[in-house]
Amino acid sequence: MPTQAKRENIDMLAEALKRSDAVFITEYRGLTVKKISAVRKLIRQAGGEMKVCKNTFMRIALSECGMVQASEIDFGPNGYVLSYGDAAAVAKVIRDFSKEKGNEALVIKGAILGGQQVLTKDQVFALADLPSKETLIAQVVGTIAAPLRGLVTVLSGPQRNFVTVLERIKEQKESAA
């Protein structure tokens, strides 16, 4: 039977998991407090949060939220990075930080995406290579708007040509006068 403090920790994790769209599992062993603080700040700026807790607490919270377990990668001291919006942006921050010289101790083990799919390290890196959510939305809107722009251009062609012809006639009459 868990104590009241443990139960509160699990409930807090469960609430955070319900709001998140991705959970990245990282190993932070070997990072200094200063570097952990730096990566946490970067993660917060990208719309995420890093939690360090017992793996057992996280397993219980995941099961209470109906999310899939990542038992093959959730061993050892882990930092759980929760993404609250743009999972690709948070993945990019973690990947870039772990690739910097001196930060190799931050190891990305994998992720749980959408509560139902476990991603490997390579899949997390592929997610980090995706453009941001805003960029993807802009690309979709641009793709949808392109045929409309083309239609407007085609439909305005005769009017534009008519104005050009009138302009030339005006120029000819002015030069003749």
Backbone as a chain_set.jsonl record, in Angstrom:
{"seq": "MPTQAKRENIDMLAEALKRSDAVFITEYRGLTVKKISAVRKLIRQAGGEMKVCKNTFMRIALSECGMVQASEIDFGPNGYVLSYGDAAAVAKVIRDFSKEKGNEALVIKGAILGGQQVLTKDQVFALADLPSKETLIAQVVGTIAAPLRGLVTVLSGPQRNFVTVLERIKEQKESAA", "coords": {"N": [[0.844, -1.188, 0.0], [0.75, 2.091, -1.032], [2.19, 5.038, 0.434], [0.715, 8.17, 1.51], [2.149, 10.351, 0.434], [3.499, 9.143, -1.712], [1.304, 8.378, -3.244], [0.294, 10.892, -3.926], [2.381, 11.816, -5.535], [2.16, 10.008, -7.684], [-0.415, 10.639, -8.589], [0.02, 13.277, -9.397], [1.816, 12.847, -11.504], [0.131, 11.388, -13.2], [-1.809, 13.312, -13.862], [-0.212, 15.113, -15.29], [0.552, 13.461, -17.402], [-1.908, 13.059, -18.687], [-2.32, 15.508, -19.884], [-0.275, 15.588, -21.698], [1.153, 14.983, -24.981], [3.192, 13.424, -25.791], [5.77, 11.355, -24.41], [9.03, 11.424, -23.632], [11.706, 9.287, -23.029], [14.579, 9.524, -21.251], [18.031, 9.116, -20.357], [19.865, 10.485, -17.821], [22.145, 10.227, -16.366], [25.28, 11.268, -15.276], [25.213, 13.869, -16.077], [25.757, 17.215, -15.067], [24.329, 19.24, -12.43], [23.992, 21.812, -13.327], [23.881, 21.468, -16.126], [21.632, 19.852, -16.352], [19.717, 21.63, -15.437], [19.917, 23.499, -17.49], [19.027, 22.034, -19.747], [16.425, 21.495, -18.93], [15.359, 24.066, -18.944], [15.465, 24.683, -21.68], [13.711, 22.739, -22.62], [11.316, 23.542, -21.401], [10.934, 25.975, -22.748], [10.356, 24.991, -25.259], [7.898, 23.941, -24.899], [7.513, 21.83, -23.121], [8.192, 19.583, -20.346], [10.417, 18.352, -17.91], [10.562, 15.519, -15.959], [11.842, 13.888, -13.142], [11.599, 10.864, -11.744], [10.678, 7.928, -9.839], [10.835, 4.904, -11.654], [8.837, 3.05, -11.201], [6.73, 4.615, -10.225], [6.116, 6.063, -12.533], [5.33, 3.98, -14.24], [2.996, 3.1, -12.941], [1.443, 5.439, -13.122], [1.247, 5.678, -15.917], [-0.232, 3.355, -16.527], [-2.594, 3.942, -15.151], [-3.53, 6.017, -16.688], [-4.149, 4.729, -18.978], [-2.222, 4.338, -20.878], [0.339, 2.994, -23.024], [2.943, 0.804, -21.92], [6.478, 1.185, -21.658], [8.368, -0.902, -21.198], [10.744, -2.062, -22.089], [12.599, -0.045, -22.234], [12.521, 1.51, -19.957], [14.304, 1.385, -17.71], [16.754, 1.811, -15.119], [18.185, 5.03, -14.065], [15.99, 7.457, -15.004], [14.934, 10.284, -16.907], [11.939, 11.751, -17.542], [10.52, 13.292, -20.213], [7.94, 15.359, -20.845], [5.77, 16.324, -23.39], [3.784, 19.052, -24.229], [2.462, 19.99, -26.477], [3.84, 20.652, -29.2], [5.322, 17.974, -30.192], [7.445, 17.408, -31.885], [9.083, 19.671, -31.707], [9.961, 19.55, -29.049], [11.307, 17.103, -29.124], [13.329, 17.808, -30.881], [14.768, 19.682, -29.361], [15.742, 18.076, -27.262], [17.281, 16.206, -28.718], [19.174, 17.892, -30.018], [20.458, 19.032, -27.795], [21.603, 16.751, -26.628], [23.466, 16.11, -28.539], [25.355, 18.07, -28.429], [28.716, 19.011, -27.606], [30.013, 17.665, -24.676], [27.585, 17.112, -23.577], [26.883, 14.515, -23.938], [26.078, 12.687, -22.094], [23.373, 12.787, -21.749], [21.098, 10.64, -22.782], [18.938, 9.568, -25.227], [16.42, 7.318, -24.94], [13.977, 6.452, -25.958], [10.466, 6.873, -26.761], [7.031, 7.551, -25.889], [4.401, 7.97, -27.888], [1.502, 9.79, -28.207], [0.358, 8.249, -26.266], [-0.046, 5.64, -27.026], [1.81, 4.482, -28.747], [5.027, 3.157, -28.886], [8.137, 4.572, -29.421], [11.328, 4.108, -30.962], [14.789, 5.049, -30.414], [15.839, 5.928, -32.887], [13.475, 6.543, -34.235], [12.588, 8.654, -32.685], [14.561, 10.519, -33.303], [13.931, 10.858, -36.011], [11.431, 12.05, -35.718], [12.264, 14.413, -34.561], [13.41, 15.619, -36.737], [11.313, 16.555, -38.206], [9.457, 19.376, -39.444], [8.274, 22.248, -37.53], [5.049, 22.406, -35.868], [3.569, 24.661, -36.63], [4.796, 25.299, -39.067], [4.156, 23.042, -40.601], [1.362, 23.297, -40.698], [1.174, 25.697, -42.113], [2.244, 24.857, -44.558], [0.298, 23.018, -45.404], [-1.951, 24.692, -45.646], [-0.98, 26.404, -47.639], [-0.758, 24.569, -49.74], [-3.421, 23.921, -50.12], [-4.421, 26.411, -50.873], [-3.1, 26.976, -53.258], [-4.281, 25.949, -55.764], [-6.545, 27.603, -55.814], [-5.408, 30.16, -56.03], [-4.293, 29.882, -58.573], [-6.619, 29.592, -60.124], [-7.827, 32.106, -59.769], [-5.895, 33.682, -61.012], [-6.086, 32.765, -63.668], [-8.765, 33.428, -64.261], [-8.679, 36.194, -64.04], [-7.169, 36.923, -66.153], [-8.35, 37.61, -68.808], [-9.528, 40.16, -68.216], [-7.265, 41.604, -67.474], [-5.836, 41.531, -69.875], [-7.637, 42.97, -71.485], [-7.514, 45.512, -70.299], [-4.866, 46.098, -70.871], [-4.941, 46.25, -73.677], [-6.657, 48.467, -74.013], [-5.045, 50.428, -72.868], [-2.917, 50.521, -74.688], [-4.266, 51.379, -76.976], [-4.974, 53.916, -76.108], [-2.421, 55.063, -75.847], [-1.616, 55.034, -78.547], [-3.477, 56.785, -79.699], [-2.816, 59.123, -78.337], [-0.228, 59.552, -79.266], [-0.728, 59.941, -81.951], [-2.101, 62.293, -81.949]], "CA": [[0.0, 0.0, 0.0], [1.601, 3.281, -1.081], [1.926, 6.085, 1.412], [-0.004, 9.317, 0.966], [3.084, 11.148, -0.379], [3.713, 8.417, -2.96], [0.055, 8.467, -3.996], [0.23, 12.248, -4.476], [3.337, 11.862, -6.654], [1.583, 9.258, -8.804], [-1.537, 11.432, -9.101], [0.601, 14.425, -10.094], [2.329, 12.332, -12.774], [-1.01, 11.017, -14.035], [-2.385, 14.554, -14.382], [0.706, 15.629, -16.313], [0.476, 12.553, -18.553], [-3.176, 13.289, -19.38], [-2.176, 16.732, -20.686], [0.838, 15.472, -22.65], [0.935, 14.235, -26.217], [4.338, 12.533, -25.963], [6.647, 11.19, -23.252], [10.355, 11.006, -24.076], [12.441, 8.658, -21.939], [15.998, 9.837, -21.396], [18.914, 8.802, -19.238], [20.596, 11.716, -17.521], [23.275, 9.904, -15.503], [26.532, 11.865, -15.703], [25.039, 15.302, -16.316], [25.851, 18.056, -13.871], [23.094, 19.939, -12.084], [23.923, 22.982, -14.212], [23.456, 21.022, -17.453], [20.237, 19.402, -16.243], [18.919, 22.859, -15.371], [19.923, 24.105, -18.827], [18.156, 21.27, -20.647], [15.047, 21.708, -18.477], [14.942, 25.39, -19.409], [15.223, 24.563, -23.115], [12.503, 21.928, -22.803], [10.175, 24.41, -21.052], [10.758, 26.938, -23.836], [9.785, 24.281, -26.409], [6.543, 23.496, -24.57], [7.548, 20.553, -22.421], [8.58, 19.567, -18.941], [11.202, 17.17, -17.578], [10.287, 14.987, -14.631], [12.685, 12.79, -12.682], [10.827, 10.145, -10.734], [10.905, 6.491, -9.854], [10.229, 4.225, -12.801], [7.615, 2.404, -10.726], [5.694, 5.643, -10.188], [5.733, 6.37, -13.907], [4.588, 2.82, -14.759], [1.657, 3.135, -12.346], [0.736, 6.583, -13.703], [0.939, 5.337, -17.307], [-1.324, 2.384, -16.557], [-3.817, 4.624, -14.723], [-3.983, 6.865, -17.8], [-4.453, 3.869, -20.12], [-1.157, 4.46, -21.878], [1.187, 1.829, -23.229], [4.169, 0.748, -21.115], [7.725, 1.072, -22.415], [9.168, -1.675, -20.24], [12.055, -2.408, -22.635], [13.525, 1.08, -22.149], [12.344, 2.325, -18.742], [15.115, 0.866, -16.607], [17.828, 2.724, -14.729], [17.731, 6.383, -13.724], [15.4, 8.077, -16.182], [14.25, 11.567, -16.905], [10.786, 11.669, -18.436], [10.23, 14.6, -20.787], [6.557, 15.395, -21.304], [5.521, 17.362, -24.387], [2.412, 19.541, -24.107], [2.003, 20.69, -27.68], [4.571, 20.268, -30.397], [6.251, 16.91, -29.821], [8.642, 17.505, -32.728], [9.946, 20.734, -31.172], [10.583, 19.039, -27.828], [12.266, 16.081, -29.554], [14.467, 18.51, -31.486], [15.545, 20.27, -28.268], [16.456, 16.991, -26.565], [18.3, 15.665, -29.626], [20.241, 18.872, -30.214], [21.209, 19.156, -26.55], [22.402, 15.54, -26.409], [24.546, 16.049, -29.526], [26.371, 19.08, -28.139], [29.902, 18.506, -26.93], [29.92, 17.721, -23.225], [26.245, 16.721, -23.136], [26.629, 13.165, -24.428], [25.516, 11.878, -21.01], [21.921, 12.747, -21.933], [20.858, 9.607, -23.778], [17.526, 9.372, -25.563], [16.14, 5.882, -25.028], [12.787, 6.244, -26.777], [9.341, 7.749, -26.419], [5.66, 7.07, -26.025], [3.73, 9.008, -28.658], [0.046, 9.709, -28.166], [-0.068, 7.298, -25.249], [-0.317, 4.305, -27.556], [2.87, 3.966, -29.613], [6.387, 3.275, -28.36], [9.107, 4.916, -30.464], [12.728, 3.829, -30.684], [15.658, 6.222, -30.472], [15.898, 6.383, -34.275], [12.191, 7.153, -34.566], [12.567, 9.953, -32.007], [15.402, 11.403, -34.112], [13.154, 11.179, -37.207], [10.422, 13.007, -35.266], [12.952, 15.692, -34.346], [13.727, 16.208, -38.042], [10.108, 17.138, -38.791], [9.284, 20.813, -39.193], [7.383, 22.552, -36.413], [3.616, 22.286, -36.122], [3.135, 25.849, -37.364], [5.301, 25.182, -40.431], [3.349, 22.024, -41.286], [0.039, 23.884, -40.958], [1.352, 26.671, -43.193], [2.436, 24.119, -45.799], [-0.997, 22.462, -45.8], [-2.776, 25.811, -46.108], [-0.426, 26.822, -48.926], [-1.109, 23.559, -50.734], [-4.855, 24.055, -50.392], [-4.667, 27.703, -51.508], [-2.435, 27.083, -54.563], [-5.221, 25.871, -56.89], [-7.416, 28.783, -55.808], [-4.624, 31.249, -56.598], [-4.194, 29.628, -60.014], [-7.922, 29.877, -60.714], [-7.982, 33.56, -59.776], [-4.993, 34.204, -62.045], [-6.651, 32.435, -64.981], [-9.996, 34.198, -64.453], [-8.393, 37.624, -64.17], [-6.384, 37.121, -67.374], [-9.033, 38.398, -69.852], [-9.663, 41.559, -67.802], [-5.932, 42.201, -67.528], [-5.531, 41.718, -71.299], [-8.502, 44.045, -71.978], [-6.946, 46.765, -69.807], [-3.627, 46.316, -71.619], [-5.323, 46.681, -75.025], [-7.143, 49.838, -73.894], [-3.867, 51.263, -72.576], [-2.176, 50.676, -75.955], [-5.078, 52.236, -77.856], [-4.831, 55.279, -75.565], [-1.076, 55.522, -76.197], [-1.587, 55.279, -80.002], [-4.254, 57.994, -79.983], [-2.066, 60.267, -77.82], [0.918, 59.791, -80.143], [-1.253, 60.396, -83.241], [-2.646, 63.633, -81.806]], "C": [[0.881, 1.239, 0.0], [1.202, 4.298, -0.009], [1.207, 7.243, 0.72], [0.895, 10.153, 0.051], [3.342, 10.468, -1.724], [2.477, 8.514, -3.849], [-0.099, 9.852, -4.648], [1.182, 12.411, -5.65], [2.767, 11.163, -7.886], [0.43, 10.035, -9.42], [-1.044, 12.636, -9.894], [1.14, 13.998, -11.468], [1.181, 11.995, -13.726], [-1.67, 12.254, -14.639], [-1.517, 15.143, -15.493], [0.645, 14.765, -17.572], [-0.801, 12.77, -19.35], [-3.099, 14.514, -20.28], [-1.155, 16.576, -21.794], [0.429, 14.709, -23.902], [2.1, 13.298, -26.531], [5.156, 12.507, -24.674], [7.968, 10.639, -23.779], [11.108, 10.453, -22.873], [13.927, 8.858, -22.203], [16.75, 9.346, -20.172], [19.815, 10.009, -19.033], [21.837, 11.467, -16.68], [24.572, 10.476, -16.076], [26.418, 13.346, -16.022], [25.159, 16.062, -15.001], [24.505, 18.727, -13.624], [22.905, 21.144, -13.007], [23.411, 22.585, -15.596], [22.011, 20.522, -17.432], [19.317, 20.616, -16.178], [18.826, 23.519, -16.744], [18.991, 23.358, -19.772], [16.696, 21.419, -20.227], [14.512, 23.05, -18.957], [14.613, 25.344, -20.901], [13.937, 23.789, -23.397], [11.262, 22.752, -22.476], [9.885, 25.408, -22.16], [10.115, 26.295, -25.065], [8.382, 23.754, -26.122], [6.492, 22.147, -23.895], [7.978, 20.712, -20.982], [9.345, 18.275, -18.68], [10.927, 16.779, -16.141], [11.277, 13.869, -14.343], [11.921, 12.129, -11.549], [11.194, 8.668, -10.797], [10.185, 5.885, -11.048], [8.91, 3.565, -12.412], [6.466, 3.403, -10.689], [5.192, 5.942, -11.599], [4.943, 5.206, -14.507], [3.156, 2.818, -14.238], [0.839, 4.262, -12.967], [0.35, 6.305, -15.162], [-0.231, 4.369, -17.384], [-2.64, 3.018, -16.116], [-4.387, 5.505, -15.821], [-4.338, 6.034, -19.039], [-3.427, 3.953, -21.229], [-0.316, 3.185, -21.921], [2.441, 1.933, -22.353], [5.369, 0.603, -22.044], [8.726, 0.306, -21.57], [10.561, -2.024, -20.764], [13.061, -1.268, -22.529], [13.421, 1.87, -20.852], [13.059, 1.723, -17.525], [16.231, 1.861, -16.31], [17.29, 4.089, -14.364], [17.258, 7.123, -14.985], [14.862, 9.461, -15.883], [13.148, 11.462, -17.942], [10.447, 13.081, -18.907], [8.831, 14.542, -21.388], [6.388, 16.576, -22.261], [4.05, 17.747, -24.327], [1.915, 20.266, -25.347], [2.678, 20.144, -28.911], [5.645, 19.247, -30.017], [7.539, 16.989, -30.635], [9.605, 18.556, -32.194], [10.666, 20.262, -29.918], [11.624, 17.98, -28.177], [13.518, 16.727, -30.133], [15.368, 19.105, -30.404], [16.374, 19.2, -27.571], [17.584, 16.453, -27.438], [19.47, 16.621, -29.772], [21.095, 19.03, -28.958], [22.113, 17.944, -26.338], [23.562, 15.426, -27.389], [25.641, 17.076, -29.276], [27.533, 18.459, -27.375], [29.755, 18.717, -25.426], [28.564, 17.292, -22.687], [25.883, 15.3, -23.572], [26.027, 12.263, -23.362], [23.993, 11.835, -21.073], [21.637, 11.801, -23.095], [19.351, 9.479, -23.992], [17.303, 7.877, -25.754], [14.969, 5.59, -25.96], [11.692, 7.177, -26.332], [8.04, 6.971, -26.502], [4.896, 8.203, -26.688], [2.226, 8.779, -28.617], [-0.481, 8.705, -27.162], [-0.216, 5.873, -25.733], [0.818, 3.691, -28.361], [4.231, 4.224, -28.998], [7.327, 3.518, -29.537], [10.511, 4.545, -30.019], [13.514, 5.135, -30.749], [15.708, 6.792, -31.889], [14.593, 7.061, -34.704], [12.034, 8.52, -33.891], [13.41, 10.952, -32.796], [14.677, 11.8, -35.397], [12.053, 12.193, -36.877], [11.038, 14.385, -35.072], [13.29, 16.382, -35.663], [12.513, 16.842, -38.717], [10.067, 18.643, -38.542], [8.305, 21.033, -38.039], [5.923, 22.45, -36.845], [3.104, 23.46, -36.961], [3.577, 25.786, -38.828], [4.482, 24.174, -41.227], [1.962, 22.559, -41.628], [0.126, 24.876, -42.111], [1.529, 25.969, -44.539], [1.114, 23.545, -46.305], [-1.902, 23.569, -46.342], [-2.281, 26.307, -47.464], [-0.776, 25.859, -50.045], [-2.574, 23.657, -51.108], [-5.129, 25.337, -51.177], [-4.081, 27.799, -52.916], [-3.402, 26.934, -55.737], [-6.158, 27.079, -56.966], [-6.7, 29.992, -56.402], [-4.515, 31.108, -58.111], [-5.489, 29.954, -60.733], [-8.151, 31.383, -60.809], [-7.111, 34.178, -60.86], [-5.567, 33.958, -63.436], [-7.893, 33.283, -65.254], [-9.737, 35.694, -64.623], [-7.6, 37.938, -65.443], [-7.094, 37.943, -68.438], [-9.196, 39.876, -69.476], [-8.325, 42.28, -67.897], [-5.545, 42.48, -68.984], [-6.359, 42.868, -71.889], [-7.959, 45.4, -71.554], [-5.667, 47.105, -70.571], [-3.939, 46.833, -73.031], [-5.816, 48.127, -74.993], [-5.994, 50.815, -73.654], [-3.084, 51.523, -73.863], [-2.94, 51.577, -76.929], [-4.941, 53.687, -77.417], [-3.479, 55.858, -75.957], [-0.985, 55.869, -77.686], [-2.314, 56.57, -80.339], [-3.523, 59.244, -79.483], [-0.875, 60.578, -78.729], [0.465, 60.31, -81.512], [-1.727, 61.866, -83.132], [-1.597, 64.696, -81.695]], "O": [[1.675, 1.432, 0.921], [0.042, 4.394, 0.389], [1.109, 7.282, -0.507], [0.446, 10.615, -0.998], [3.398, 11.134, -2.757], [2.588, 8.709, -5.059], [-0.564, 9.962, -5.782], [0.849, 13.06, -6.641], [2.881, 11.672, -9.002], [0.305, 10.088, -10.643], [-1.611, 12.979, -10.932], [0.947, 14.694, -12.464], [1.255, 12.286, -14.92], [-2.051, 12.24, -15.81], [-2.029, 15.612, -16.51], [0.683, 15.289, -18.686], [-0.778, 12.675, -20.577], [-3.745, 14.554, -21.327], [-1.163, 17.356, -22.747], [-0.504, 13.906, -23.89], [2.005, 12.47, -27.437], [5.226, 13.496, -23.945], [8.021, 9.529, -24.307], [11.143, 11.083, -21.817], [14.462, 8.429, -23.226], [16.179, 9.183, -19.094], [20.45, 10.489, -19.972], [22.523, 12.421, -16.313], [24.921, 10.201, -17.223], [27.434, 14.012, -16.22], [24.71, 15.593, -13.955], [23.65, 18.771, -14.508], [21.785, 21.451, -13.414], [22.592, 23.297, -16.177], [21.259, 20.743, -18.381], [18.254, 20.624, -16.799], [17.773, 24.039, -17.116], [18.242, 23.985, -20.522], [15.815, 21.464, -21.085], [13.345, 23.159, -19.333], [13.604, 25.899, -21.335], [13.173, 24.139, -24.296], [10.262, 22.673, -23.191], [8.724, 25.662, -22.481], [9.414, 26.964, -25.824], [7.745, 23.182, -27.006], [5.533, 21.396, -24.073], [8.11, 21.823, -20.469], [8.961, 17.216, -19.177], [11.042, 17.593, -15.225], [11.523, 13.01, -15.19], [11.632, 12.753, -10.527], [11.92, 8.224, -11.687], [9.079, 6.293, -11.404], [7.973, 3.527, -13.209], [5.346, 3.073, -11.08], [3.988, 6.06, -11.826], [3.969, 5.44, -15.223], [2.215, 2.568, -14.991], [-0.329, 4.067, -13.303], [-0.749, 6.657, -15.591], [-1.125, 4.539, -18.213], [-3.696, 2.674, -16.647], [-5.599, 5.717, -15.881], [-4.781, 6.589, -20.045], [-3.73, 3.671, -22.388], [-0.28, 2.411, -20.964], [2.93, 3.031, -22.086], [5.276, -0.032, -23.094], [9.806, 0.81, -21.263], [11.471, -2.259, -19.969], [14.258, -1.49, -22.714], [14.175, 2.825, -20.666], [12.472, 1.579, -16.453], [16.6, 2.661, -17.169], [16.077, 4.297, -14.351], [18.038, 7.374, -15.903], [14.406, 9.762, -14.78], [13.406, 11.121, -19.096], [10.128, 13.955, -18.101], [8.571, 13.778, -22.318], [6.817, 17.691, -21.965], [3.172, 16.884, -24.367], [1.009, 21.094, -25.244], [2.14, 19.267, -29.587], [6.736, 19.611, -29.579], [8.612, 16.669, -30.124], [10.819, 18.353, -32.224], [11.851, 20.543, -29.74], [12.706, 17.959, -27.59], [14.631, 16.254, -29.905], [16.592, 19.042, -30.514], [17.564, 19.391, -27.319], [18.705, 16.264, -26.966], [20.627, 16.214, -29.663], [22.317, 19.149, -29.048], [23.26, 18.092, -25.916], [24.537, 14.726, -27.115], [26.73, 16.974, -29.839], [27.361, 17.514, -26.605], [29.417, 19.808, -24.968], [28.402, 17.124, -21.479], [24.709, 14.929, -23.574], [25.518, 11.188, -23.68], [23.382, 10.93, -20.504], [21.906, 12.128, -24.251], [18.591, 9.302, -23.039], [17.916, 7.251, -26.619], [14.976, 4.585, -26.672], [11.938, 8.15, -25.619], [7.962, 5.896, -27.096], [4.759, 9.281, -26.11], [1.743, 7.698, -28.955], [-1.658, 8.347, -27.207], [-0.486, 4.978, -24.932], [0.794, 2.491, -28.635], [4.559, 5.353, -28.633], [7.32, 2.774, -30.518], [10.846, 4.655, -28.839], [12.973, 6.186, -31.095], [15.628, 8.007, -32.07], [14.614, 8.04, -35.45], [11.423, 9.429, -34.453], [13.017, 12.11, -32.944], [14.785, 12.944, -35.837], [11.778, 13.092, -37.672], [10.415, 15.401, -35.378], [13.44, 17.603, -35.699], [12.661, 17.583, -39.689], [10.589, 19.123, -37.536], [7.598, 20.113, -37.628], [5.612, 22.413, -38.035], [2.309, 23.277, -37.884], [2.826, 26.173, -39.724], [4.149, 24.415, -42.387], [1.445, 22.306, -42.716], [-0.742, 24.899, -42.984], [1.014, 26.44, -45.553], [0.842, 23.582, -47.505], [-2.544, 23.398, -47.378], [-3.089, 26.599, -48.346], [-1.058, 26.278, -51.167], [-2.935, 23.496, -52.274], [-5.987, 25.343, -52.06], [-4.531, 28.634, -53.7], [-3.34, 27.753, -56.654], [-6.519, 27.523, -58.056], [-7.284, 30.755, -57.172], [-4.63, 32.091, -58.844], [-5.472, 30.523, -61.825], [-8.623, 31.874, -61.835], [-7.543, 35.1, -61.552], [-5.536, 34.848, -64.287], [-8.056, 33.802, -66.359], [-10.51, 36.381, -65.288], [-7.389, 39.107, -65.765], [-6.508, 38.901, -68.942], [-9.022, 40.75, -70.325], [-8.258, 43.425, -68.345], [-4.994, 43.536, -69.291], [-5.852, 43.649, -72.695], [-7.94, 46.338, -72.351], [-5.417, 48.27, -70.882], [-3.276, 47.748, -73.519], [-5.439, 48.928, -75.849], [-5.996, 51.919, -74.198], [-2.635, 52.646, -74.092], [-2.355, 52.418, -77.611], [-4.808, 54.583, -78.25], [-3.396, 57.02, -76.357], [-0.363, 56.864, -78.058], [-1.843, 57.36, -81.157], [-3.591, 60.299, -80.113], [-0.549, 61.747, -78.939], [1.206, 61.045, -82.165], [-1.742, 62.586, -84.13], [-1.924, 65.876, -81.569]]}, "num_chains": 1, "name": "protein.A"}
